[in-house]
Amino acid sequence: MSHPDFDTHLSRLFAAARAQPPTTGPLVLLHIGDEQSGVAVGQSAEPAARLTLAIGAESTAREHFRHSPPSPLELENAIMTVEDEVTRALPLVTTGATLVTCDASIREIALLSGVTAGERMQLSLDAMERCFDRLAQRSLGRPISSDNLPTSTSFAASLLILREFMHHLRFETITVLQTDTQATQ
């Protein structure tokens, strides 16, 4: 169940994202919070629909990851849970929608995926998938010292949530926006 403050925060993030180009066309905002994630969709300054997902960076890590890096089985189990939750957003997404976020955690994933820092960054599904593959290699025993990925389980959970969201909702890119509105909660 969604908390009213979370819904308000999601609406503020959506309005901040909508204020940046492109200002027309369907927009899908993804926000990965600590305890839950949110999706807001619409074509105007206010979202036409919002959905709270029972998956967050901290809650997913706490529920599924007992090791750092997570074991292959822990990743698989987390993927199943996240997939089930993410697919709830399918009915909200329209063809041709632009996926955006204002999240610092996704910005970090974009930077670690080789995207140049800026106010508006484009993270492709392929680049994000290569980043996830690095996490998967760690789970299989690749030395942590051989990679610059963060070692926190909450980072692993954020990356996993983003991956499943982009895959199952069929987004080839996510635009990471830098706004005055902080994407925390």
C-alpha positions as CSV (number, residue, x, y, z in Angstrom):
1,M,0.0,0.0,0.0
2,S,1.3,3.4,-1.0
3,H,1.9,6.2,1.6
4,P,0.4,9.6,0.7
5,D,3.8,11.3,1.1
6,F,5.2,8.8,-1.4
7,D,2.4,9.6,-3.9
8,T,3.0,13.4,-3.4
9,H,6.8,12.9,-3.9
10,L,6.2,10.8,-7.1
11,S,3.9,13.6,-8.5
12,R,6.5,16.2,-7.7
13,L,9.2,14.2,-9.5
14,F,6.8,13.7,-12.5
15,A,6.1,17.4,-12.7
16,A,9.9,18.2,-12.6
17,A,10.6,15.7,-15.3
18,R,7.7,16.9,-17.4
19,A,9.0,20.5,-17.2
20,Q,12.1,19.4,-19.2
21,P,12.1,18.5,-22.9
22,P,10.3,16.7,-24.4
23,T,7.4,18.5,-22.9
24,T,4.8,16.6,-25.0
25,G,4.1,13.0,-25.6
26,P,3.6,10.2,-23.1
27,L,6.1,10.1,-20.2
28,V,6.8,7.3,-17.8
29,L,8.7,8.2,-14.6
30,L,10.4,5.5,-12.7
31,H,11.4,6.2,-9.1
32,I,13.2,3.5,-7.1
33,G,12.8,4.3,-3.4
34,D,14.3,2.6,-0.4
35,E,11.2,0.6,0.6
36,Q,9.0,0.9,-2.5
37,S,9.2,2.1,-6.1
38,G,6.8,4.2,-8.1
39,V,5.7,4.7,-11.6
40,A,3.9,7.8,-12.8
41,V,2.6,8.2,-16.4
42,G,0.9,10.9,-18.3
43,Q,1.1,13.6,-21.0
44,S,0.5,16.7,-18.9
45,A,2.2,18.3,-15.9
46,E,0.3,16.0,-13.5
47,P,0.5,12.2,-13.9
48,A,-2.7,10.6,-15.3
49,A,-1.8,7.4,-13.2
50,R,0.5,6.4,-10.5
51,L,1.4,2.9,-9.3
52,T,3.4,2.0,-6.2
53,L,5.4,-1.2,-6.4
54,A,6.3,-3.2,-3.4
55,I,10.0,-3.3,-4.3
56,G,12.6,-0.9,-3.2
57,A,16.4,-0.8,-3.1
58,E,16.7,-1.5,0.6
59,S,13.6,-3.7,1.0
60,T,14.6,-5.9,-2.0
61,A,18.2,-6.2,-0.7
62,R,17.0,-7.0,2.8
63,E,14.5,-9.6,1.6
64,H,16.7,-11.4,-0.9
65,F,20.4,-10.7,-0.4
66,R,22.3,-12.4,2.4
67,H,25.6,-12.1,0.8
68,S,27.6,-9.2,-0.8
69,P,27.8,-9.7,-3.7
70,P,24.5,-11.6,-3.8
71,S,24.8,-15.2,-4.8
72,P,23.4,-16.4,-8.1
73,L,20.5,-18.0,-6.4
74,E,19.8,-14.8,-4.4
75,L,19.8,-12.9,-7.7
76,E,17.5,-15.4,-9.3
77,N,15.0,-15.3,-6.4
78,A,15.1,-11.5,-6.4
79,I,14.5,-11.4,-10.2
80,M,11.3,-13.5,-9.8
81,T,9.9,-11.2,-7.1
82,V,10.8,-8.0,-9.0
83,E,9.4,-9.4,-12.3
84,D,6.1,-10.1,-10.7
85,E,5.9,-6.6,-9.3
86,V,7.2,-4.7,-12.4
87,T,4.7,-6.4,-14.7
88,R,1.9,-4.8,-12.7
89,A,2.9,-1.5,-14.5
90,L,2.4,-3.0,-18.0
91,P,-1.2,-1.7,-18.4
92,L,-0.1,1.9,-17.7
93,V,2.6,2.1,-20.4
94,T,1.6,3.3,-23.8
95,T,3.6,2.7,-27.0
96,G,6.0,5.5,-27.8
97,A,6.3,6.7,-24.2
98,T,9.6,8.1,-22.9
99,L,11.1,6.5,-19.8
100,V,12.7,9.0,-17.4
101,T,14.0,9.1,-13.9
102,C,15.5,11.7,-11.5
103,D,17.0,9.1,-9.2
104,A,20.6,9.5,-8.0
105,S,20.9,5.6,-7.9
106,I,20.0,5.3,-11.6
107,R,22.4,8.2,-12.4
108,E,25.1,6.3,-10.7
109,I,24.3,3.2,-12.8
110,A,24.4,5.3,-15.9
111,L,27.8,6.7,-15.0
112,L,29.1,3.2,-14.2
113,S,27.7,2.1,-17.6
114,G,29.9,4.6,-19.4
115,V,27.4,7.4,-20.0
116,T,28.9,10.9,-19.9
117,A,27.8,13.0,-16.9
118,G,25.3,15.7,-17.7
119,E,21.9,17.2,-16.9
120,R,20.2,14.8,-19.3
121,M,21.8,11.4,-19.7
122,Q,20.6,8.5,-22.0
123,L,21.2,5.0,-20.6
124,S,20.6,2.3,-23.2
125,L,19.2,-1.1,-22.3
126,D,22.4,-2.6,-23.7
127,A,24.7,-0.5,-21.6
128,M,22.6,-1.2,-18.5
129,E,22.7,-4.9,-19.3
130,R,26.5,-4.9,-19.5
131,C,26.6,-3.3,-16.1
132,F,24.2,-6.0,-14.8
133,D,26.5,-8.6,-16.3
134,R,29.3,-7.2,-14.3
135,L,27.2,-7.7,-11.1
136,A,26.3,-11.3,-12.2
137,Q,30.0,-12.0,-12.8
138,R,30.7,-10.9,-9.2
139,S,28.0,-13.2,-8.0
140,L,29.9,-16.1,-9.7
141,G,33.1,-15.3,-8.0
142,R,34.8,-12.6,-10.0
143,P,37.1,-10.6,-7.6
144,I,35.5,-7.3,-6.4
145,S,38.9,-5.6,-7.0
146,S,38.5,-6.2,-10.7
147,D,35.6,-3.8,-11.1
148,N,34.5,-0.4,-9.8
149,L,30.8,-1.4,-9.1
150,P,29.6,-0.5,-5.6
151,T,29.5,-3.5,-3.3
152,S,26.3,-2.6,-1.4
153,T,23.3,-4.9,-1.8
154,S,21.1,-1.9,-2.2
155,F,23.0,-0.9,-5.4
156,A,22.6,-4.5,-6.6
157,A,18.8,-4.3,-5.9
158,S,18.5,-0.9,-7.7
159,L,20.3,-2.3,-10.8
160,L,18.1,-5.4,-10.8
161,I,14.9,-3.4,-10.5
162,L,15.9,-1.1,-13.3
163,R,16.9,-4.1,-15.5
164,E,13.6,-5.9,-15.0
165,F,11.6,-2.7,-15.5
166,M,13.3,-1.9,-18.8
167,H,13.1,-5.5,-20.0
168,H,9.5,-6.2,-19.1
169,L,8.1,-2.9,-20.1
170,R,10.2,-2.9,-23.3
171,F,12.2,0.3,-22.9
172,E,15.3,0.6,-25.0
173,T,16.6,3.7,-23.1
174,I,16.0,5.6,-19.9
175,T,16.6,9.3,-19.7
176,V,18.3,10.3,-16.4
177,L,17.4,13.9,-15.6
178,Q,19.0,16.2,-13.1
179,T,16.3,18.3,-11.5
180,D,16.1,20.6,-8.5
181,T,13.7,18.0,-6.9
182,Q,15.7,15.4,-5.0
183,A,14.8,11.8,-5.8
184,T,15.1,10.3,-2.4
185,Q,12.5,8.4,-0.2
